[in-house]
Amino acid sequence: MKKLNSKRVKESITENTYVVLPGDTNPLGNLFGGTMMSWIDVTASIVALRHCGSIVVTAAMDDLFFIHPVKLGDVVTMKASINFASKHSVEVGVKVFAETATKQIKKHTASAYLTMVALDEKGKVKKVPSIDPQTEDEQRRYKQAQQRREWRLGRKTKVY
Ligand SMILES: CC(C)(COP(=O)(O)OP(=O)(O)OC[C@H]1O[C@@H](n2cnc3c(N)ncnc32)[C@H](O)[C@@H]1OP(=O)(O)O)[C@@H](O)C(=O)NCCC(=O)NCCS
């Protein structure tokens, strides 16, 4: 049975699709990293917004590796879901795929984990619903996200 004030992962799953236009690329026709980061951020925000039901801001984006270049005309799909919820924040995982539709090639080009914090209408941090991981994958992601959270917050204390 679902716990009170908890939500299922599937309730906030989000998929966004973009096409790489000339204004998104460098002179070699490769997508700018910053543009992809912006798409990742928007996609993660929608997941967090759906889960928290409130305003959300990005507190952190973990290491982001661009595995393959994404080319002009490619179709880029972002698949995102919530991994973990603590008191005022959630971790969202985003997986990015690029598809050269004319050649029927689809590649996993990047992955990212973002921490989003919920705010009320006065801009104060706000409690978020917990999550209730159901499937094996959801439970694995939940455990891994807990470990990343410790690493992330430990690093924050050292850096600031
Ligand atoms: C994110 C922000 C609201 C946190 O404010 P704060 O005063 O540190 O608030 P708190 O200490 O009460 O922490 C609130 C939550 O943020 C989390 N948090 C704060 N800094 C974090 C960081 N660097 N990484 C991950 N989580 C962080 C805390 O763990 C806490 O969540 P929890 O209760 O689930 O553990 C504040 O730093 C902020 O407004 N940052 C700017 C956000 C923004 O504008 N983003 C867009 C960038 S252009």
The ligand as a MOL file (V3000), in Angstrom:
LIG
                    3D

  0  0  0     0  0            999 V3000
M  V30 BEGIN CTAB
M  V30 COUNTS 48 50 0 0 0
M  V30 BEGIN ATOM
M  V30 1 C 19.2620 25.5070 -3.1380 0
M  V30 2 C 19.0300 26.5140 -2.0030 0
M  V30 3 C 17.5600 26.8890 -1.9440 0
M  V30 4 C 19.4480 25.8200 -0.6850 0
M  V30 5 O 19.3740 26.7930 0.3070 0
M  V30 6 P 19.9820 26.5180 1.7620 0
M  V30 7 O 19.8860 27.7680 2.5460 0
M  V30 8 O 21.2920 25.8330 1.6440 0
M  V30 9 O 18.8890 25.5780 2.3580 0
M  V30 10 P 19.0330 24.3930 3.3610 0
M  V30 11 O 20.3760 24.3490 4.0190 0
M  V30 12 O 17.8080 24.4700 4.2320 0
M  V30 13 O 18.9240 23.1130 2.4020 0
M  V30 14 C 17.7380 22.8810 1.6700 0
M  V30 15 C 17.9390 21.6430 0.8610 0
M  V30 16 O 18.8930 21.9070 -0.1680 0
M  V30 17 C 19.8620 20.8800 -0.1840 0
M  V30 18 N 21.0910 21.4480 -0.7010 0
M  V30 19 C 21.6200 22.6560 -0.4070 0
M  V30 20 N 22.7540 22.8310 -1.0980 0
M  V30 21 C 22.9570 21.7240 -1.8240 0
M  V30 22 C 23.9820 21.3050 -2.7340 0
M  V30 23 N 25.0300 22.0770 -3.0570 0
M  V30 24 N 23.8720 20.1000 -3.2820 0
M  V30 25 C 22.8130 19.3040 -3.0110 0
M  V30 26 N 21.8150 19.6410 -2.1620 0
M  V30 27 C 21.9090 20.8450 -1.5680 0
M  V30 28 C 19.9680 20.4470 1.2570 0
M  V30 29 O 20.5340 19.1450 1.3910 0
M  V30 30 C 18.5060 20.4880 1.6670 0
M  V30 31 O 17.8010 19.3490 1.2450 0
M  V30 32 P 17.3760 18.1870 2.3080 0
M  V30 33 O 16.6170 18.8650 3.4200 0
M  V30 34 O 16.5130 17.2920 1.4930 0
M  V30 35 O 18.6700 17.5750 2.7640 0
M  V30 36 C 19.9070 27.8050 -2.2020 0
M  V30 37 O 21.2780 27.4590 -2.1220 0
M  V30 38 C 19.6190 28.4970 -3.5050 0
M  V30 39 O 18.6500 29.2270 -3.6370 0
M  V30 40 N 20.4970 28.2930 -4.5030 0
M  V30 41 C 20.2850 28.8700 -5.8310 0
M  V30 42 C 19.3170 27.9890 -6.6420 0
M  V30 43 C 19.2010 28.4980 -8.0440 0
M  V30 44 O 18.9820 29.6660 -8.2670 0
M  V30 45 N 19.3690 27.5930 -9.0130 0
M  V30 46 C 19.4290 27.9490 -10.3820 0
M  V30 47 C 20.8390 28.2140 -10.7120 0
M  V30 48 S 21.0230 29.4520 -11.9170 0
M  V30 END ATOM
M  V30 BEGIN BOND
M  V30 1 1 1 2
M  V30 2 1 2 3
M  V30 3 1 2 4
M  V30 4 1 2 36
M  V30 5 1 4 5
M  V30 6 1 5 6
M  V30 7 2 6 7
M  V30 8 1 6 8
M  V30 9 1 6 9
M  V30 10 1 9 10
M  V30 11 2 10 11
M  V30 12 1 10 12
M  V30 13 1 10 13
M  V30 14 1 13 14
M  V30 15 1 14 15
M  V30 16 1 15 16
M  V30 17 1 15 30
M  V30 18 1 16 17
M  V30 19 1 17 18
M  V30 20 1 17 28
M  V30 21 1 18 19
M  V30 22 1 18 27
M  V30 23 2 19 20
M  V30 24 1 20 21
M  V30 25 1 21 22
M  V30 26 2 21 27
M  V30 27 1 22 23
M  V30 28 2 22 24
M  V30 29 1 24 25
M  V30 30 2 25 26
M  V30 31 1 26 27
M  V30 32 1 28 29
M  V30 33 1 28 30
M  V30 34 1 30 31
M  V30 35 1 31 32
M  V30 36 2 32 33
M  V30 37 1 32 34
M  V30 38 1 32 35
M  V30 39 1 36 37
M  V30 40 1 36 38
M  V30 41 2 38 39
M  V30 42 1 38 40
M  V30 43 1 40 41
M  V30 44 1 41 42
M  V30 45 1 42 43
M  V30 46 2 43 44
M  V30 47 1 43 45
M  V30 48 1 45 46
M  V30 49 1 46 47
M  V30 50 1 47 48
M  V30 END BOND
M  V30 END CTAB
M  END
